[in-house]
Amino acid sequence: MRLGTIMKITAILVLATMTTVTFAQAAKTPAAKARKPHPSLAKVEDVPGLPRVLLIGDSISMGYTLDVRAMLKGRANVHRIPSNGGPTTNGLKNIQAWLGGAKWDVIHFNWGLHDLKYIQEDPSKRADPKAAGSHQQVALADYEKNLAELVKTMQATGAKLIWCNTTHVPAGSDGRVEGDEVKYNEAAARVMTAAGIPTNDLRAHALAKPEAQLPSNVHYSPEGYHHLAEKVSAVIAEHLPKK
């Protein structure tokens, strides 16, 4: 057998061995674990006879949902939308699906932190507010207009609506500017006043316990979310149907 033929056969055998090892290693490598959904998004089975409450909001509302459910246990069936509510533009796309065909007695809702955050081309990524090309995801005027449209849609359900104003944006928050929530809350207040909708001043409640908020972050510690839930559940309880 010629030397060249022997070398070719050897190369083929080596390649086959490497391929087998590679597949064997891949078979032993565990698949990446799918990220578990946030526990607040779990489906709720209604207790017959209790009023039905829907929470609409972003990750802040996801943070207080479980505590609100616990605090209103035996008094209301507390549901929430099955995702992070995002900006008002996302609300407009999904509000009908979120409301579904079921009857709601109370809807406690908020949009704001995603509207006022700064982005560039990719809306899923926050941008430096000072960087060239950065802009707020939903401009203030559009935010006000979007909220008015969302309110009309929710009012058509016959539910008691409660607006929850947007909590504090502290200095150093990634992709956001300290105090921007004040301007967005003022715009929301005009919409709610015109529509006769009460406001849950969650921002003031949160600011009364500043240590509950994470440093340079719009989110809260577990104790902080419990603090928010106390206010949310109390306000909802005030507006539950009377027996």
C-alpha positions in Angstrom: 0.0 0.0 0.0 1.4 3.4 -0.9 2.4 5.8 1.8 0.0 8.5 0.5 -3.0 6.1 0.8 -2.0 5.1 4.3 -1.8 8.7 5.4 -5.3 9.4 3.9 -6.8 6.4 5.7 -5.2 7.5 8.9 -6.5 11.0 8.6 -10.1 9.7 8.0 -9.8 7.4 11.1 -8.6 10.3 13.2 -11.4 12.6 12.0 -14.0 9.9 12.7 -12.7 9.4 16.2 -12.8 13.2 16.9 -16.3 13.4 15.6 -17.4 10.5 17.8 -15.8 12.1 20.9 -17.4 15.5 20.1 -20.9 13.9 19.8 -20.4 11.9 23.0 -19.3 15.1 24.9 -22.3 16.9 23.5 -24.6 14.1 24.7 -23.2 14.4 28.2 -23.6 18.2 28.3 -26.9 19.1 30.0 -29.2 21.3 28.0 -29.4 24.9 29.2 -32.2 25.2 31.7 -35.2 27.2 30.6 -35.7 30.3 32.7 -38.6 29.7 35.1 -41.5 32.1 34.8 -41.8 34.7 37.6 -44.1 33.2 40.3 -46.4 36.2 40.1 -47.4 35.1 36.6 -48.8 31.8 37.8 -52.4 31.2 36.8 -55.0 31.8 39.6 -58.0 29.6 40.2 -61.0 31.7 41.3 -62.7 31.1 44.6 -66.4 31.2 43.7 -68.3 34.2 45.0 -65.3 36.5 45.5 -64.8 39.7 43.4 -62.2 39.5 40.6 -59.2 41.9 40.6 -56.8 42.5 37.7 -53.3 44.0 38.3 -51.7 45.6 35.2 -48.2 46.8 35.4 -44.5 46.2 34.8 -41.9 44.4 37.0 -42.7 46.6 40.0 -46.2 45.2 40.0 -44.8 41.7 39.5 -42.8 42.3 42.7 -45.8 43.1 44.9 -48.4 40.7 43.3 -47.8 37.7 45.6 -48.1 39.8 48.7 -51.2 41.5 47.5 -52.8 38.1 46.8 -51.9 37.0 50.3 -53.2 40.2 51.9 -56.5 39.9 50.0 -56.9 36.2 50.4 -60.6 35.3 51.2 -61.7 38.8 50.0 -60.8 38.8 46.3 -59.4 36.7 43.5 -56.3 38.7 42.5 -55.1 38.1 39.0 -52.5 39.9 36.9 -51.6 40.1 33.3 -49.4 37.2 32.2 -46.3 39.3 31.5 -44.4 42.5 32.2 -46.7 45.2 31.0 -43.9 47.3 29.5 -44.8 50.7 28.0 -48.2 52.1 27.0 -47.5 51.1 23.4 -47.3 47.4 24.6 -50.5 48.0 26.5 -52.3 49.2 23.4 -51.3 46.0 21.5 -52.3 43.6 24.3 -55.1 45.2 26.4 -57.9 43.3 24.8 -56.2 40.0 25.2 -55.3 40.8 28.8 -58.9 41.8 29.6 -60.3 38.7 27.9 -64.0 38.0 28.1 -64.1 37.7 31.8 -65.8 40.1 34.3 -63.5 42.2 36.3 -64.7 44.0 39.5 -61.5 46.1 40.0 -58.6 46.9 37.7 -55.5 48.4 39.3 -53.1 49.6 36.6 -49.9 51.4 35.9 -47.6 52.2 33.0 -44.7 54.6 33.1 -41.2 53.3 33.9 -40.8 51.7 30.5 -42.3 54.7 28.7 -39.8 57.1 30.3 -36.7 55.0 29.9 -34.1 55.9 27.3 -33.4 53.7 24.3 -31.8 53.9 20.9 -32.5 51.4 18.0 -33.2 48.4 20.2 -36.1 49.0 22.5 -35.2 46.0 24.7 -32.0 47.7 25.8 -31.7 50.8 27.9 -29.4 53.6 26.6 -27.4 56.3 28.3 -29.8 59.3 28.3 -26.9 61.6 27.4 -25.7 59.5 24.4 -26.3 60.7 20.9 -29.5 59.2 19.5 -31.0 58.3 22.8 -34.6 59.1 23.3 -37.4 58.1 25.7 -39.3 55.0 24.6 -42.6 56.9 24.6 -42.6 60.7 24.5 -44.6 62.5 27.1 -47.4 63.7 24.8 -47.8 60.2 23.3 -47.8 58.7 26.8 -50.7 60.9 27.8 -52.6 60.1 24.6 -52.0 56.3 25.0 -53.2 56.3 28.6 -56.4 58.1 27.5 -57.1 55.4 25.0 -56.3 52.6 27.4 -58.6 54.1 30.0 -61.5 54.1 27.5 -60.9 50.4 26.7 -60.8 49.5 30.4 -63.8 51.6 31.3 -65.9 49.6 28.8 -65.5 46.5 31.0 -67.6 48.2 33.8 -64.8 47.5 36.3 -63.8 50.0 39.0 -60.5 51.4 37.7 -57.7 52.5 40.0 -54.6 54.3 38.6 -51.4 53.5 40.4 -48.9 56.3 39.8 -45.3 55.6 38.8 -42.8 55.0 41.6 -39.6 57.0 42.1 -36.7 57.0 39.7 -33.6 57.5 41.8 -30.3 59.1 40.7 -28.0 56.6 38.9 -30.8 54.4 37.5 -29.7 52.7 34.3 -31.3 54.3 31.3 -33.5 56.6 33.2 -33.3 60.2 34.6 -34.0 61.0 38.2 -37.4 62.6 38.6 -38.8 62.0 35.1 -41.6 60.0 36.7 -42.9 63.3 38.1 -43.7 64.7 34.6 -45.2 61.4 33.5 -47.3 61.2 36.6 -48.6 64.8 36.0 -49.6 63.8 32.5 -51.3 60.7 33.9 -53.1 62.8 36.5 -54.7 64.9 33.8 -56.1 61.7 32.1 -57.4 60.3 35.4 -58.9 63.5 36.5 -60.8 63.9 33.3 -62.0 60.3 33.5 -62.9 60.4 37.2 -60.5 57.6 38.1 -58.9 57.6 41.7 -55.2 57.4 42.1 -53.2 55.1 44.4 -50.2 57.4 45.2 -47.7 54.5 45.4 -44.8 56.9 44.7 -45.4 58.8 48.0 -45.9 55.6 49.9 -42.6 54.2 48.6 -40.7 57.4 49.3 -41.8 57.3 52.9 -39.6 54.3 53.3 -36.5 55.1 51.1 -34.5 52.2 52.4 -37.0 49.8 50.7 -35.7 50.8 47.3 -32.5 49.3 45.9 -29.6 51.7 45.5 -29.6 53.5 42.1 -32.4 51.3 40.9 -36.1 51.5 40.3 -36.7 48.1 41.9 -37.2 47.2 45.6 -36.0 44.7 48.1 -38.4 41.9 49.2 -39.3 44.0 52.2 -39.8 46.9 49.9 -42.3 45.0 47.7 -44.1 44.0 50.9 -44.3 47.7 51.8 -45.8 48.5 48.4 -48.2 45.6 48.6 -49.6 47.0 51.9 -50.7 50.2 50.1 -51.9 48.4 46.9 -54.0 45.9 48.8 -55.5 48.6 51.1 -56.5 50.7 48.2 -58.0 47.8 46.3 -59.9 46.7 49.4 -61.6 50.1 49.6 -63.0 49.7 46.1 -64.2 46.0 46.3 -67.9 45.5 45.8 -69.9 45.7 49.0 -71.5 42.5 50.2 
